[in-house]
Amino acid sequence: MEQADVRDNPSRSRFELEVDGLVVFAAYRRRPGLLAITHVEAPPVLRGTGAAGRLMQGVAERARAEGVRIEPLCPYARVWLQRHPDFSDLMA
């Protein structure tokens, strides 16, 4: 998984990952030094496939590259960050 696979769609305030022609997304709000993830959603057919996890990994890698912290307002984003200690330093 490369960060480049996850694209920022600022006009819709979300990060997106296309998988088999479907889009998994993480809606966000930006503030200086902070990326608040408000909602993560995968189409029903992709749930349980790891697609949302790959999306969150790309979001976390992008946040680290941008030097911002993540405020996981979405329960999925919060649990994902808690389960991945290599990104725990990003949690606001």
C-alpha positions in Angstrom: 0.0 0.0 0.0 1.4 3.3 -1.0 0.3 6.7 0.2 -0.2 7.6 -3.4 -3.1 5.1 -3.6 -5.1 7.3 -1.2 -6.1 10.6 -2.8 -7.2 13.8 -1.2 -10.5 15.1 -2.6 -10.5 18.6 -1.0 -13.7 19.6 -2.8 -15.5 16.9 -0.9 -13.3 17.1 2.3 -12.4 13.5 2.2 -9.6 11.0 1.4 -10.5 8.3 -1.1 -9.2 4.9 -2.0 -10.6 3.2 -5.1 -10.9 -0.6 -4.9 -12.4 -2.6 -7.7 -14.2 0.5 -9.1 -15.7 1.4 -5.7 -14.6 4.2 -3.3 -13.8 3.9 0.3 -13.6 7.3 2.0 -12.6 9.1 5.2 -14.4 12.5 5.6 -12.3 15.1 7.4 -12.1 18.6 8.7 -8.8 20.4 8.7 -7.5 22.9 11.2 -3.9 24.1 11.6 -1.8 21.1 12.6 -4.8 18.9 12.9 -6.8 16.5 10.7 -10.1 15.5 12.2 -11.5 12.3 10.7 -15.3 12.6 11.1 -16.5 9.5 9.2 -15.0 6.4 7.5 -17.2 4.5 5.0 -16.8 1.5 2.7 -19.4 0.2 0.3 -21.1 -2.9 1.8 -19.4 -5.2 -0.7 -16.0 -4.0 0.6 -16.7 -4.3 4.3 -14.5 -6.9 5.9 -12.0 -6.9 3.1 -9.4 -4.6 4.8 -10.1 -1.7 2.3 -11.0 0.8 5.1 -7.8 -0.3 6.9 -5.7 0.4 3.8 -7.4 3.7 3.5 -6.6 4.6 7.1 -3.0 3.6 6.7 -2.7 5.9 3.7 -4.4 8.7 5.7 -2.0 8.2 8.6 1.0 8.2 6.3 -0.2 11.4 4.6 -0.7 13.0 8.0 2.8 12.1 9.1 4.2 13.5 5.8 2.3 16.7 6.3 3.3 16.9 10.0 -0.2 17.0 11.3 -1.9 15.0 14.0 -5.2 13.1 13.6 -8.2 13.7 15.8 -10.3 10.5 15.3 -13.9 11.6 15.8 -15.1 8.5 13.9 -15.1 5.3 16.1 -13.6 3.3 13.3 -10.7 5.8 12.9 -10.1 5.8 16.7 -10.0 2.0 16.9 -7.8 1.7 13.9 -5.2 4.2 15.4 -5.4 2.4 18.7 -4.7 -0.9 17.0 -1.7 0.4 15.1 0.9 1.6 17.6 3.3 2.6 14.8 0.9 5.5 14.2 0.0 6.3 17.9 2.1 9.4 17.9 -0.3 10.9 15.4 -3.3 10.7 17.7 -4.5 14.1 19.0 
